[in-house]
Amino acid sequence: MSRLLLLDGHSLAYRAFFALPVENFSTTTGQSTNAVYGFTSMLINLLRDEQPTHLAVAFDVSRQTFRTQEYAEYKAGRASTPDEFRGQVDLVKEVLDALRIQHLELDGYEADDLIATLTSRAREKGMEVLICSGDRDTLQLVDEGTTVLYPVRGVSELSRMTPEAVEAKYGVRPERYSDLAAMVGESSDNLPGVPGVGPKTAAKWLTQHGDLSGIVDNAPQLTGKAGQALRDHLEQVLRNRRLNQLVADVELPVGVDDLAVRGWDREEVHRVFDGLEFRVLRERLFTTLESAETEAEEGIDVEGSVLGAGELAGWLATHAGPQTRVAVVVHAAPRTAAGPGEATALALAGAERAGYVDLLELGEDDERALADFLADAGRPKVLHDAKGQVRSLEQRGLPLEGVVSDTALAAYLVRPDQRSYDLADLALRYLHRELRLDDEPEAQGQLELAFGGDDCATSRCRSSGCCA
């Protein structure tokens, strides 16, 4: 079944703003980013967990809508927007554009109205609908095929509001929730409730009389102070009901079919995330939503082996001559306050063959051959982020010369505005190849090597081959 996921952009961004300390999230230029960071993090989790086939985010344009035309005090009690929040909604939209996610807004209507309209159209097509919003008005849209994901703690914990969950919490089915809210009121919208009428009383009346129209028809028979209060505030209740009813037939520029999930724009993601300085979040995006990527045409296979005692000198003589560039990957002990740890292992890849060697188990002949190779400026080497690896080798007494290419440095020269130069990501961007572990059943004895520097990609070599 097709699954449409709809998000209330302003509601979720505002919750993210208050969930994450603003002082901990800002760029070097001073732009606050806590709201856009929290929103994007939540979006990644939703895409991972819910696997929607269709997706859209709705935004409010302003507080001036047809509702404020009828009731000027609608939402008037809300506090002014914090200065640190201003501009972050536009940044959220930049992230959505980079991810090729449709976002919508329309003058005179709220985000919930757009969500209600898209929900109605999706139901006609037999689609399942998920709505993520912190606005309780969306609960009136819940049915057997529509679930509201309601944030209960920041934007990290969501409650699944199904018809049963709505009834358990409020005592009425979702289709009667707006009737209940009209009597109880909604403080966030500045809609006052009937004095002395709480959710339990309102739910009892709805159970007895069916809906708000039934309650109005039987208002003279309602007893006690609550019944009198309802009669005294009947016009207010009816106004609340008109205002909280979502509009499900808004004219929109796109249809449900236009909301199909698409692969994101990799270059644009890099540009936007670099500007926001979202290094960790970008890595989460690429890792968590790898299935959305379509750029990798194939992997990169390099035949290789673990070099035993006495084999390294022969391998270097055969595969590391003056005319052959050799890729070098250094594995080192944990970094210390003084700098990179001492090199403990090495992976080498020539034009035809790769090899792995444990530096802690080298014999004298192999150690001499390796030292000669590394120190020979006439035998070209290629590294990724060479600085840390060179220092790790030097701490082991193995000076490195002849570095003719550093792929991390090359990537920086091409795109100096980036914050991350992960090798696996560069392979996808420029080679359309994926660095991945060969996970066939016979893959045994895997050994991990971290590329040098602070940004660590991973290469795994095994006795029968190497994927790097």
C-alpha positions as CSV (number, residue, x, y, z in Angstrom):
1,M,0.0,0.0,0.0
2,S,1.2,3.5,-0.8
3,R,2.0,5.5,2.3
4,L,1.7,9.3,2.5
5,L,3.6,11.1,5.3
6,L,2.6,14.7,6.0
7,L,4.5,17.0,8.3
8,D,3.5,20.3,9.9
9,G,6.6,22.2,9.3
10,H,6.1,25.2,11.6
11,S,4.8,23.1,14.5
12,L,7.7,20.7,14.4
13,A,10.4,23.3,13.8
14,Y,9.1,25.3,16.8
15,R,9.1,22.2,19.0
16,A,12.6,21.5,17.9
17,F,13.6,25.0,18.8
18,F,12.6,24.6,22.4
19,A,13.8,21.0,22.6
20,L,17.4,21.8,21.8
21,P,19.4,24.5,23.6
22,V,19.9,27.4,21.1
23,E,23.3,28.2,22.6
24,N,24.6,24.8,21.5
25,F,23.6,25.0,17.9
26,S,24.9,27.9,15.7
27,T,27.3,28.3,12.8
28,T,30.6,30.2,12.9
29,T,28.7,33.2,11.4
30,G,26.3,33.2,14.4
31,Q,23.2,31.7,12.7
32,S,21.2,29.7,15.2
33,T,20.4,26.2,13.9
34,N,18.8,24.3,16.7
35,A,15.3,24.3,15.1
36,V,16.5,23.2,11.7
37,Y,18.8,20.6,13.3
38,G,16.1,19.1,15.4
39,F,13.6,19.1,12.5
40,T,16.1,17.5,10.1
41,S,17.0,14.9,12.7
42,M,13.3,14.0,13.3
43,L,12.8,13.9,9.5
44,I,15.6,11.4,9.0
45,N,14.1,9.2,11.8
46,L,10.6,9.3,10.2
47,L,11.9,8.4,6.8
48,R,13.8,5.5,8.3
49,D,11.0,4.2,10.5
50,E,7.9,4.8,8.4
51,Q,9.3,4.2,4.9
52,P,6.8,6.5,3.2
53,T,6.2,6.3,-0.6
54,H,4.9,9.9,-0.7
55,L,5.9,12.9,1.4
56,A,5.2,16.6,1.9
57,V,5.7,19.3,4.5
58,A,3.1,22.0,5.0
59,F,3.9,25.5,6.4
60,D,1.9,28.4,7.8
61,V,2.3,31.6,5.8
62,S,1.2,34.1,8.5
63,R,-1.2,34.4,11.3
64,Q,-3.7,36.2,9.0
65,T,-6.2,33.6,7.8
66,F,-10.0,33.3,7.3
67,R,-10.1,32.4,11.0
68,T,-8.7,35.7,12.2
69,Q,-11.1,37.5,9.9
70,E,-14.0,35.9,12.0
71,Y,-12.3,36.1,15.4
72,A,-9.5,38.7,15.7
73,E,-8.2,37.1,18.9
74,Y,-7.6,33.8,17.3
75,K,-4.1,32.7,18.4
76,A,-3.5,36.2,19.7
77,G,-2.3,34.9,23.1
78,R,0.8,33.3,21.6
79,A,4.2,34.8,22.5
80,S,6.2,36.7,20.0
81,T,8.6,34.6,17.9
82,P,12.1,34.4,19.5
83,D,14.7,36.2,17.5
84,E,16.9,33.1,17.4
85,F,14.0,31.3,15.6
86,R,13.6,33.8,12.9
87,G,15.1,32.6,9.6
88,Q,15.3,29.0,10.7
89,V,12.1,28.1,8.9
90,D,13.7,29.3,5.6
91,L,16.7,27.1,6.4
92,V,14.3,24.1,7.0
93,K,12.9,24.7,3.5
94,E,16.5,24.8,2.0
95,V,17.1,21.4,3.6
96,L,13.8,20.1,2.1
97,D,14.7,21.5,-1.3
98,A,18.0,19.7,-1.2
99,L,16.3,16.5,-0.2
100,R,13.7,17.0,-3.0
101,I,10.8,17.0,-0.6
102,Q,7.8,19.0,-1.6
103,H,6.8,21.7,0.8
104,L,3.5,23.7,0.6
105,E,2.0,26.9,2.0
106,L,-1.0,29.0,1.0
107,D,-2.1,32.5,1.9
108,G,-5.2,32.5,4.1
109,Y,-4.9,28.9,5.3
110,E,-3.0,27.1,8.0
111,A,-0.7,24.1,7.5
112,D,-3.4,21.9,9.0
113,D,-5.8,22.8,6.2
114,L,-3.3,21.7,3.6
115,I,-2.7,18.5,5.5
116,A,-6.4,17.9,5.7
117,T,-6.8,18.4,2.0
118,L,-4.0,16.1,1.1
119,T,-5.3,13.5,3.6
120,S,-8.7,13.6,1.9
121,R,-7.3,13.2,-1.5
122,A,-5.0,10.3,-0.4
123,R,-8.0,8.5,1.2
124,E,-9.7,8.6,-2.2
125,K,-6.8,6.8,-3.7
126,G,-6.8,4.2,-0.9
127,M,-3.5,5.4,0.6
128,E,-2.4,5.0,4.2
129,V,-1.7,8.4,5.7
130,L,0.6,9.4,8.5
131,I,0.5,13.0,9.9
132,C,3.3,14.3,12.1
133,S,2.1,17.4,13.9
134,G,2.1,18.9,17.4
135,D,-1.4,20.5,16.7
136,R,-4.2,18.6,18.3
137,D,-6.6,19.8,15.6
138,T,-5.2,17.1,13.3
139,L,-6.7,14.5,15.6
140,Q,-10.0,15.0,13.9
141,L,-8.4,13.5,10.7
142,V,-7.6,10.2,12.4
143,D,-9.4,7.1,11.1
144,E,-8.5,3.5,10.4
145,G,-6.2,4.5,7.6
146,T,-4.9,7.7,9.1
147,T,-2.6,8.0,12.1
148,V,-1.3,11.1,13.8
149,L,2.3,11.0,15.1
150,Y,2.1,13.4,18.0
151,P,5.3,14.7,19.6
152,V,5.2,14.1,23.4
153,R,8.8,14.9,24.2
154,G,10.5,17.5,21.9
155,V,10.6,15.9,18.5
156,S,12.3,12.6,19.5
157,E,9.4,10.7,21.0
158,L,6.2,10.4,19.1
159,S,2.8,8.9,20.2
160,R,0.8,7.0,17.5
161,M,-2.7,8.4,17.7
162,T,-4.9,5.8,16.2
163,P,-8.8,5.9,16.6
164,E,-8.4,3.7,19.7
165,A,-5.7,5.9,21.1
166,V,-7.7,9.1,20.6
167,E,-10.8,7.5,22.3
168,A,-8.7,6.2,25.2
169,K,-7.2,9.7,25.8
170,Y,-10.2,11.9,25.2
171,G,-13.2,9.6,25.6
172,V,-14.5,10.3,22.1
173,R,-13.8,9.0,18.6
174,P,-11.6,11.2,16.4
175,E,-14.6,12.5,14.3
176,R,-16.0,14.0,17.5
177,Y,-12.7,15.5,18.8
178,S,-13.4,18.9,17.2
179,D,-16.8,19.0,19.0
180,L,-15.1,18.2,22.3
181,A,-12.4,20.9,21.7
182,A,-15.1,23.4,20.9
183,M,-16.5,23.0,24.4
184,V,-13.3,22.5,26.3
185,G,-11.4,25.2,24.3
186,E,-7.8,25.3,23.0
187,S,-5.4,27.6,24.8
188,S,-2.7,27.5,22.0
189,D,-5.3,28.9,19.6
190,N,-6.7,31.3,22.2
191,L,-10.1,29.7,21.9
192,P,-11.7,29.8,25.4
193,G,-13.7,26.9,26.7
194,V,-16.9,26.8,28.7
195,P,-16.2,27.5,32.4
196,G,-16.5,24.3,34.4
197,V,-16.7,22.0,31.4
198,G,-13.7,19.7,31.0
199,P,-13.0,16.8,28.7
200,K,-14.9,14.3,30.8
201,T,-18.1,16.3,30.9
202,A,-17.8,17.1,27.2
203,A,-17.2,13.5,26.3
204,K,-20.2,12.4,28.4
205,W,-22.5,14.8,26.6
206,L,-21.2,13.7,23.2
207,T,-21.8,10.0,24.2
208,Q,-25.4,10.9,25.3
209,H,-26.3,13.1,22.4
210,G,-24.1,12.0,19.5
211,D,-22.5,15.2,18.4
212,L,-22.4,18.9,19.0
213,S,-25.6,19.5,17.1
214,G,-27.3,17.0,19.4
215,I,-26.0,18.8,22.4
216,V,-27.2,22.1,21.1
217,D,-30.6,20.7,20.5
218,N,-30.8,19.3,24.0
219,A,-29.0,22.2,25.8
220,P,-32.2,23.2,27.7
221,Q,-32.3,19.7,29.3
222,L,-28.6,19.8,30.5
223,T,-28.6,20.0,34.2
224,G,-26.3,21.6,36.8
225,K,-23.9,24.5,36.6
226,A,-22.1,22.9,33.6
227,G,-25.4,22.8,31.7
228,Q,-26.1,26.5,32.5
229,A,-22.5,27.5,31.6
230,L,-22.9,25.8,28.2
231,R,-26.2,27.7,27.5
232,D,-24.5,30.9,28.5
233,H,-21.6,30.3,26.1
234,L,-23.3,28.6,23.3
235,E,-22.4,31.1,20.6
236,Q,-18.8,30.9,21.7
237,V,-18.8,27.1,21.4
238,L,-20.3,27.3,17.9
239,R,-17.7,29.8,16.9
240,N,-14.9,27.6,18.3
241,R,-16.3,24.7,16.2
242,R,-16.3,26.7,13.0
243,L,-12.7,27.8,13.7
244,N,-11.2,24.4,14.7
245,Q,-12.8,22.6,11.8
246,L,-10.1,21.9,9.2
247,V,-10.7,22.7,5.6
248,A,-10.3,19.6,3.4
249,D,-10.9,21.1,-0.1
250,V,-8.2,23.7,-0.5
251,E,-7.0,24.4,-4.1
252,L,-3.4,23.2,-4.1
253,P,-0.8,23.5,-6.9
254,V,0.1,19.8,-6.6
255,G,-1.7,16.5,-6.3
256,V,-0.9,13.4,-4.2
257,D,0.8,11.7,-7.1
258,D,3.3,14.6,-7.2
259,L,4.5,13.8,-3.7
260,A,6.3,10.6,-4.5
261,V,9.6,10.2,-2.6
262,R,12.6,11.0,-4.8
263,G,16.3,10.6,-4.3
264,W,17.9,13.7,-3.0
265,D,20.3,16.1,-4.7
266,R,23.7,15.1,-3.4
267,E,25.5,18.2,-4.4
268,E,22.8,20.4,-3.0
269,V,22.8,18.4,0.3
270,H,26.5,19.1,0.6
271,R,26.1,22.8,-0.1
272,V,23.2,23.2,2.4
273,F,24.7,21.0,5.2
274,D,28.1,22.7,4.7
275,G,26.5,26.1,5.3
276,L,24.7,24.8,8.4
277,E,27.8,23.0,9.5
278,F,25.9,19.7,10.0
279,R,28.7,17.3,9.7
280,V,27.4,14.5,12.0
281,L,23.8,14.9,10.7
282,R,25.0,14.6,7.1
283,E,26.7,11.3,7.9
284,R,23.5,10.1,9.6
285,L,21.5,11.0,6.5
286,F,23.8,9.2,4.1
287,T,24.0,6.1,6.4
288,T,20.4,5.9,7.5
289,L,18.8,6.6,4.1
290,E,21.3,4.9,1.9
291,S,18.5,3.1,0.1
292,A,17.4,6.4,-1.3
293,E,20.7,6.9,-3.1
294,T,20.7,5.9,-6.8
295,E,24.1,7.2,-7.8
296,A,26.2,4.1,-7.0
297,E,26.5,2.1,-10.2
298,E,28.6,-0.6,-8.6
299,G,31.3,-1.2,-5.9
300,I,35.0,-1.3,-6.2
301,D,36.7,-4.7,-6.0
302,V,40.4,-5.0,-5.3
303,E,41.9,-8.5,-5.0
304,G,44.3,-8.8,-2.1
305,S,45.5,-10.9,0.8
306,V,47.0,-10.7,4.3
307,L,50.7,-10.8,3.9
308,G,52.4,-13.4,6.1
309,A,55.9,-13.5,7.5
310,G,58.5,-13.0,4.7
311,E,55.9,-12.0,2.0
312,L,56.0,-8.2,2.2
313,A,59.4,-7.7,0.5
314,G,58.3,-9.8,-2.5
315,W,54.9,-8.0,-2.7
316,L,56.6,-4.6,-2.8
317,A,59.1,-5.8,-5.5
318,T,56.3,-7.0,-7.7
319,H,53.5,-4.4,-7.1
320,A,55.2,-1.2,-6.0
321,G,57.7,-0.2,-8.6
322,P,58.6,3.4,-9.7
323,Q,55.9,3.4,-12.4
324,T,53.1,2.2,-10.1
325,R,51.1,4.5,-7.8
326,V,50.4,2.6,-4.5
327,A,47.5,3.5,-2.3
328,V,48.5,3.5,1.4
329,V,46.1,3.2,4.3
330,V,47.6,3.4,7.9
331,H,45.9,1.9,10.9
332,A,47.2,3.4,14.2
333,A,46.8,3.1,17.9
334,P,44.2,5.4,19.5
335,R,44.9,9.1,19.2
336,T,46.5,10.8,22.3
337,A,46.7,14.4,23.5
338,A,50.1,14.6,21.7
339,G,48.6,13.6,18.4
340,P,47.9,10.5,16.3
341,G,48.9,7.1,17.8
342,E,51.7,5.0,16.5
343,A,51.1,3.0,13.3
344,T,50.2,-0.6,13.9
345,A,49.1,-1.9,10.5
346,L,49.2,-1.0,6.9
347,A,47.1,-1.7,3.8
348,L,48.7,-1.3,0.3
349,A,46.9,-1.4,-3.1
350,G,48.8,-1.4,-6.4
351,A,47.4,-1.5,-9.8
352,E,46.6,-5.2,-9.7
353,R,46.8,-6.4,-6.1
354,A,46.3,-5.3,-2.5
355,G,47.9,-6.5,0.6
356,Y,47.6,-6.1,4.4
357,V,50.4,-6.3,6.9
358,D,50.6,-6.2,10.6
359,L,53.4,-3.9,11.5
360,L,53.7,-5.5,15.0
361,E,54.7,-8.8,13.5
362,L,57.2,-7.8,10.7
363,G,60.4,-9.7,10.3
364,E,63.7,-7.9,9.7
365,D,63.7,-8.3,5.9
366,D,60.1,-7.2,5.5
367,E,60.6,-4.2,7.9
368,R,63.7,-3.1,5.9
369,A,61.9,-3.5,2.6
370,L,58.9,-1.5,3.9
371,A,61.1,1.3,5.3
372,D,62.9,1.5,1.9
373,F,59.7,1.7,0.0
374,L,58.1,4.3,2.3
375,A,61.2,6.5,2.3
376,D,61.8,6.3,-1.5
377,A,60.5,9.5,-3.1
378,G,60.7,7.9,-6.5
379,R,58.0,5.3,-5.7
380,P,54.7,7.2,-5.8
381,K,52.1,6.9,-3.0
382,V,48.5,8.0,-2.8
383,L,46.8,8.6,0.6
384,H,43.5,10.1,1.8
385,D,44.1,12.8,4.5
386,A,47.8,12.0,4.6
387,K,48.8,14.3,7.5
388,G,47.7,12.1,10.4
389,Q,48.9,8.9,8.7
390,V,52.4,10.4,8.0
391,R,52.7,11.3,11.7
392,S,51.6,7.8,12.8
393,L,54.3,6.2,10.6
394,E,56.9,8.7,11.8
395,Q,56.2,7.7,15.4
396,R,57.0,4.1,14.4
397,G,60.3,5.3,12.8
398,L,59.0,5.0,9.2
399,P,59.3,8.3,7.4
400,L,57.1,8.7,4.3
401,E,58.2,10.3,1.1
402,G,56.8,10.3,-2.4
403,V,53.2,11.3,-1.7
404,V,52.0,12.4,-5.1
405,S,48.3,12.7,-4.3
406,D,46.1,13.2,-1.2
407,T,42.5,12.7,-2.2
408,A,41.2,14.6,0.8
409,L,43.3,17.6,-0.1
410,A,42.2,17.3,-3.8
411,A,38.6,17.3,-2.7
412,Y,39.2,20.4,-0.6
413,L,40.7,22.2,-3.6
414,V,37.6,21.4,-5.6
415,R,35.1,22.3,-2.9
416,P,36.8,24.3,-0.2
417,D,33.4,25.3,1.3
418,Q,32.7,21.7,2.5
419,R,33.2,20.6,6.0
420,S,33.6,16.9,5.4
421,Y,35.7,14.9,2.9
422,D,34.8,11.4,3.6
423,L,36.4,9.0,1.1
424,A,33.3,6.8,0.7
425,D,31.2,9.9,-0.1
426,L,33.8,11.2,-2.6
427,A,33.8,7.9,-4.4
428,L,30.0,8.1,-4.8
429,R,30.1,11.7,-5.9
430,Y,32.9,11.5,-8.4
431,L,33.1,7.8,-9.4
432,H,29.6,6.7,-8.9
433,R,31.1,3.8,-7.1
434,E,30.3,2.6,-3.5
435,L,32.9,1.6,-1.0
436,R,31.3,-1.3,0.8
437,L,32.2,-4.5,2.5
438,D,31.8,-7.6,0.5
439,D,29.2,-9.3,2.7
440,E,29.1,-12.6,0.9
441,P,28.8,-15.6,3.3
442,E,32.4,-16.7,2.6
443,A,33.8,-13.3,3.8
444,Q,35.7,-14.2,6.9
445,G,38.5,-12.8,9.1
446,Q,37.6,-9.2,8.4
447,L,40.1,-6.6,9.6
448,E,39.1,-3.0,9.9
449,L,41.4,-0.1,8.9
450,A,40.4,3.5,9.6
451,F,41.6,6.1,7.1
452,G,43.8,8.6,8.8
453,G,42.7,12.0,10.1
454,D,39.7,13.1,12.1
455,D,37.3,12.0,9.4
456,C,37.3,8.2,9.4
457,A,35.9,6.1,6.6
458,T,36.3,2.4,6.8
459,S,38.1,-0.2,4.7
460,R,37.8,-3.9,5.5
461,C,40.2,-6.4,4.2
462,R,40.0,-10.2,4.4
463,S,42.3,-13.0,3.4
464,S,40.7,-13.6,0.1
465,G,40.3,-10.0,-1.0
466,C,39.9,-6.3,-0.1
467,C,37.1,-3.9,-0.7
468,A,38.6,-0.4,-0.5
